[in-house]
Amino acid sequence: MKWFFRASLAFFVFFMGAAAFGQNTELVTQLSENLTESSGLLNIDGRFVSHNDSGDGPYLYDIDTLSGDFSRRVVLDNAAQVDWESICRDENYIYVGDFGNNAGSRQDLRIYKLEIDAYLNATNDTVQVETIEFSYSDQTSFEPNAWQTNYDAEAFLAANDSLYVFSKNWGNLWTKVYAIPNSAGSHTAQLRDSIDVEGLITDATIIPDTDNIILLGYSPALAPFVFTIQNASFPFLSEGIVVKTLINVPSGMSGQWEGIDHLENHTFFTGEANFLGDAGFYRWSSGHILSTNTTRPTPFLQLPSPNPADEMVKIDLPKGGWYGVFDSSGKLVFKSSNKLLDSDSLGRGTFIIKRFDKDGAPLDQVKLVVP
């Protein structure tokens, strides 16, 4: 995604200062001019594969991690590049997400599917792909709304015969989780969950042999972070243990990080070049963000009861505190300091209840189901 800077200077300075409390990152190599818009990253048996987002071509690149250039370029012969934003895999296939949608107006969202073996052994470095077309189940308007839409996306994962797309919500800084069948054809992406990440999600990875997911993102001022979901269970990822960690950006490098994957005990990133700095390929130890706690902590001093809701739901609040009820799109639909909530007033659906202290600082959150 080509960046459009719209944050104030004060906002920028605040978030870059906050990032100093994050973890140090090792710059493995600066990326060459051939990969300055690297917006996805995939580890295949120790080789790292990436792609540019737009203005290039339907190409996947094996990164030379010594030089920062590519060691191999593979053409996706029957694919087109509009706005490629993410790449992921399952046991047998690679998936490339052409679903960047900064204005929220695209009606040609696609995912390209190709065999891993075909990629590794491509004749003349050219492969054929299948196409998965999709639209969002809750989108009704396609009027352009650049850098304000909640229907942009730059991240997805493959799991359980489905693809899970994470939206990049410019409007409210949440991410919505959509499920799509992983088979070729035209599908509707069904909204399954939403998470308040307080940022813009740009990529995702599953740590092998665990139930842990790492989302990559940055603030509106381009301060990168990882949002780790432990004990994750698709599709209701918001029920896992979440840890948000800010990341230091090496001097002279861009904070617009858009690619992530995992290898052994390290997480690897790619970042695009922009007005703040150069494109890079990075490594850091991710062990510090993974808790050994195997149970989800109680998000409230007293959980909403009953849950799923009956009629009146009791919510425990600290002195002077209040709570807000958010719908699945992240919109605030109700707020109160009354410990009794009439669920009939919400209607059917799945909601997020967030508690705040007397000064308005967020405390915790929990999902409430109204059948």
C-alpha positions in Angstrom: 0.0 0.0 0.0 1.4 3.4 -0.9 1.2 5.5 2.2 -0.8 8.7 2.6 0.4 10.5 5.7 -2.4 12.2 7.6 -1.3 12.2 11.3 -0.4 15.4 13.1 3.3 15.9 14.2 2.3 15.7 17.8 0.6 12.4 17.2 3.7 11.1 15.4 6.1 12.1 18.1 4.0 10.5 20.8 3.8 7.1 19.2 7.4 6.9 18.2 8.4 7.7 21.8 6.0 4.9 23.0 7.7 2.5 20.7 10.9 2.9 22.7 9.4 0.6 25.3 9.1 -2.2 22.8 11.7 -4.8 21.9 14.9 -4.2 19.8 14.8 -5.5 16.3 17.7 -6.7 14.2 17.9 -5.4 10.7 19.0 -8.4 8.6 19.4 -6.4 5.4 18.0 -3.4 3.6 15.8 -4.5 0.7 16.8 -3.5 -2.8 14.8 -1.3 -5.2 13.2 -4.4 -6.6 11.4 -5.1 -3.2 10.8 -1.6 -1.8 7.0 -2.3 -1.6 7.3 -5.7 0.0 3.8 -6.2 1.5 3.8 -9.9 2.4 6.2 -12.6 3.7 6.1 -16.4 3.6 8.6 -18.9 4.9 8.7 -22.1 2.8 11.3 -24.6 4.2 13.6 -21.8 5.3 13.4 -19.7 2.1 11.5 -16.4 2.4 9.1 -15.4 -0.3 7.6 -11.9 -0.8 5.9 -9.7 -3.4 5.3 -6.0 -4.0 1.9 -4.6 -3.5 1.2 -2.7 -6.8 3.0 -1.2 -9.8 5.1 -4.3 -10.4 3.6 -7.4 -11.9 2.2 -10.9 -10.9 5.5 -11.9 -9.4 6.7 -13.8 -6.3 10.3 -13.3 -5.2 12.7 -15.5 -3.2 14.6 -13.0 -1.0 18.3 -13.2 -0.9 18.7 -12.4 2.8 22.4 -11.4 2.4 22.0 -8.9 -0.4 18.4 -7.8 0.1 17.7 -8.4 -3.6 15.9 -11.5 -5.0 17.5 -14.7 -5.9 14.5 -16.0 -8.0 11.4 -14.4 -9.5 8.4 -16.6 -10.3 5.6 -15.4 -12.6 2.0 -16.2 -11.7 1.1 -16.6 -15.4 -2.7 -16.2 -15.4 -2.9 -13.7 -12.5 -3.1 -9.9 -12.4 -1.7 -7.5 -9.8 -4.1 -4.8 -8.6 -3.1 -4.5 -4.9 -1.4 -7.6 -3.5 -1.2 -7.3 0.2 -0.5 -10.7 1.8 0.7 -14.3 1.2 0.0 -17.4 3.3 0.0 -21.2 3.0 -1.5 -24.4 4.2 0.0 -27.9 3.9 -0.2 -28.0 0.1 -1.0 -24.6 -1.3 0.2 -21.0 -1.4 -2.4 -18.2 -1.4 -1.8 -14.6 -2.5 -4.2 -11.9 -1.5 -5.1 -9.3 -4.1 -7.5 -7.5 -1.7 -5.9 -4.1 -0.9 -8.8 -1.7 -0.9 -7.8 1.7 0.5 -11.0 3.4 -0.8 -13.4 0.6 0.1 -14.7 0.6 -3.5 -13.2 -2.5 -5.1 -15.6 -5.2 -6.4 -12.9 -7.4 -7.8 -11.3 -8.8 -4.6 -9.3 -11.9 -5.4 -7.1 -14.5 -3.8 -4.7 -16.6 -6.1 -4.1 -20.2 -5.2 -1.1 -22.3 -6.4 0.5 -25.6 -5.4 3.6 -25.3 -3.2 5.3 -28.1 -5.2 4.5 -26.2 -8.5 6.1 -23.1 -7.0 9.3 -24.9 -5.8 9.7 -26.7 -9.1 8.3 -24.3 -11.6 9.3 -24.8 -15.3 10.8 -21.5 -16.6 9.9 -20.0 -13.2 6.2 -19.7 -14.3 3.2 -21.3 -12.6 -0.6 -21.4 -13.2 -3.0 -20.4 -10.5 -6.6 -20.8 -9.5 -8.7 -17.8 -8.5 -10.9 -17.2 -5.5 -13.2 -14.2 -5.9 -15.0 -12.8 -2.9 -17.1 -9.9 -1.4 -17.8 -9.0 2.2 -21.1 -10.1 3.7 -21.7 -6.9 5.5 -20.6 -4.4 2.8 -23.5 -2.6 1.1 -21.9 0.6 -0.2 -19.0 0.8 -2.6 -18.7 4.6 -2.6 -15.0 5.6 -2.4 -14.0 6.6 1.1 -10.2 6.7 0.9 -8.3 6.0 4.2 -11.6 6.0 6.1 -13.1 2.7 5.0 -13.4 -0.4 7.2 -13.3 -2.7 4.1 -9.6 -2.5 3.4 -7.5 -5.6 4.1 -3.8 -6.6 4.1 -3.7 -9.8 6.1 -5.0 -13.4 6.0 -4.4 -16.9 7.2 -5.2 -20.4 6.0 -6.8 -22.8 8.6 -9.4 -25.5 8.7 -10.2 -25.6 5.0 -10.9 -21.8 5.1 -9.1 -18.6 4.6 -9.5 -15.9 7.3 -9.1 -12.3 6.2 -8.3 -9.6 8.7 -9.6 -6.2 7.7 -7.6 -3.0 8.0 -10.2 -0.7 9.6 -9.2 2.9 8.9 -12.4 4.2 10.4 -12.2 2.7 13.9 -8.8 0.9 14.2 -10.4 -2.5 14.8 -9.9 -5.6 12.7 -12.8 -7.8 11.5 -12.3 -11.5 10.8 -13.9 -12.9 7.7 -14.1 -16.6 6.7 -13.9 -17.7 3.0 -13.8 -21.2 1.6 -10.3 -22.0 0.3 -11.7 -23.4 -3.0 -11.7 -21.7 -6.4 -14.9 -19.8 -7.3 -16.9 -16.9 -6.2 -17.7 -16.7 -2.5 -19.1 -14.4 0.2 -16.7 -13.6 3.0 -18.7 -14.2 6.2 -18.0 -11.9 9.2 -17.1 -14.1 12.1 -15.4 -11.9 14.7 -14.0 -8.5 15.4 -11.1 -7.3 17.6 -10.1 -3.9 19.0 -6.4 -3.8 18.0 -6.1 0.0 18.2 -4.2 0.1 15.0 -4.0 -0.9 11.3 -3.4 -4.6 10.7 -1.1 -5.4 7.8 -0.2 -9.1 8.0 -0.6 -12.3 10.1 1.1 -15.6 10.8 0.4 -18.7 12.8 3.3 -20.0 14.9 3.8 -23.7 13.8 2.6 -26.4 16.2 0.9 -23.9 18.5 -2.5 -22.1 18.9 -0.7 -18.8 18.7 -1.3 -16.2 16.1 0.7 -13.0 15.5 -0.9 -10.0 13.8 1.4 -7.3 12.4 0.3 -3.7 12.2 1.1 0.0 12.8 -0.4 3.0 14.3 -1.7 5.9 12.1 1.7 7.4 12.7 3.5 4.4 11.4 4.7 3.0 14.7 4.8 -0.8 14.2 3.4 -3.4 16.7 2.6 -7.1 17.0 -0.7 -8.2 18.4 -0.3 -11.8 19.7 -3.4 -14.0 20.2 -2.6 -17.0 22.4 -4.8 -20.1 22.7 -6.5 -18.9 19.5 -9.5 -20.8 18.2 -11.0 -20.0 14.8 -13.1 -18.2 14.1 -13.6 -16.5 17.5 -10.1 -15.2 17.9 -11.1 -12.4 20.3 -11.6 -15.0 23.0 -7.8 -15.8 23.2 -5.2 -14.2 25.4 -4.0 -11.0 23.7 -0.6 -9.2 24.1 0.2 -6.1 22.1 3.9 -5.2 21.8 5.4 -2.1 20.2 8.6 -2.6 18.1 11.6 -0.4 17.8 12.4 0.7 14.2 16.2 0.8 13.4 17.5 4.3 12.5 16.9 5.3 8.9 14.3 2.6 8.3 10.6 2.9 7.5 8.0 1.9 10.2 5.5 0.8 7.5 5.9 -2.9 8.2 3.6 -5.1 6.1 5.1 -8.7 6.0 5.5 -11.3 8.8 6.3 -14.9 9.2 7.9 -17.2 11.8 10.9 -19.5 11.7 12.1 -21.5 14.7 12.3 -19.0 17.6 12.3 -15.8 15.6 9.7 -13.7 13.9 10.7 -12.1 10.6 9.3 -8.9 9.0 9.5 -6.9 5.9 8.8 -3.1 5.7 8.1 -0.9 2.7 10.1 2.2 1.9 8.4 5.6 2.4 9.2 9.2 3.3 10.4 8.1 6.8 13.0 5.6 5.7 14.1 2.6 3.6 12.6 -0.9 3.1 14.1 -3.7 5.2 14.1 -7.3 6.2 14.1 -7.8 10.0 14.4 -10.4 12.7 13.5 -10.5 16.4 13.0 -13.1 19.1 9.3 -13.6 19.7 9.6 -15.7 22.8 9.0 -12.7 25.1 5.5 -12.2 23.8 4.3 -15.8 24.3 2.9 -16.5 27.8 3.2 -19.9 29.4 -0.3 -19.4 30.8 -2.7 -21.9 29.1 -5.9 -20.5 30.4 -7.7 -17.4 29.3 -7.8 -14.8 32.1 -11.2 -13.6 33.4 -11.6 -10.3 31.6 -14.0 -9.0 34.2 -14.0 -9.1 38.0 -17.4 -10.7 37.4 -18.3 -11.9 34.0 -21.6 -10.7 32.4 -24.2 -13.1 33.8 -26.0 -14.8 32.2 -23.9 -15.2 29.0 -25.4 -16.0 26.5 -27.8 -13.3 27.6 -31.3 -13.8 28.9 -33.0 -10.5 29.6 -31.1 -8.6 32.3 -27.3 -9.0 32.3 -25.3 -8.1 35.4 -21.9 -6.4 34.8 -19.5 -5.7 37.6 -18.0 -2.2 37.6 -15.3 -0.5 39.6 -16.3 2.7 41.5 -17.0 5.5 39.0 -16.5 3.1 36.0 -18.7 2.5 33.0 -18.9 0.2 30.1 -19.6 0.4 26.3 -21.3 -2.2 24.1 -19.8 -2.5 20.6 -21.4 -4.4 17.7 -19.5 -6.8 15.4 -18.3 -4.0 13.2 -16.7 -2.2 16.2 -19.4 0.5 16.4 -20.3 1.8 19.9 -24.1 1.1 20.2 -24.6 1.7 24.0 -22.8 2.9 27.0 -23.8 3.0 30.7 -22.7 3.0 34.3 -25.7 0.9 35.3 -24.7 -2.6 36.4 -27.8 -4.1 34.8 -28.0 -4.2 31.0 -31.3 -5.0 29.3 -30.1 -7.3 26.4 -33.5 -7.0 24.6 -32.5 -3.4 23.8 -29.5 -4.7 21.8 -31.3 -7.2 19.6 -29.8 -10.5 18.5 -26.1 -10.8 17.8 -22.6 -11.0 19.2 -21.3 -7.9 21.0 -18.2 -6.8 22.8 -18.5 -5.2 26.2 -15.6 -3.0 27.2 -15.1 -1.7 30.8 -13.6 1.7 31.5 -12.4 3.3 34.7 -13.7 6.6 36.0 -11.1 8.5 33.9 -12.2 6.7 30.7 -9.1 4.4 30.5 -10.0 1.0 29.0 -9.8 -1.9 31.5 -10.8 -5.1 29.7 -13.4 -6.6 27.4 -15.5 -9.7 26.9 -17.8 -11.1 24.2 -21.6 -11.2 24.9 -23.9 -13.4 22.9 -27.6 -12.4 22.6 -29.5 -15.3 21.1 
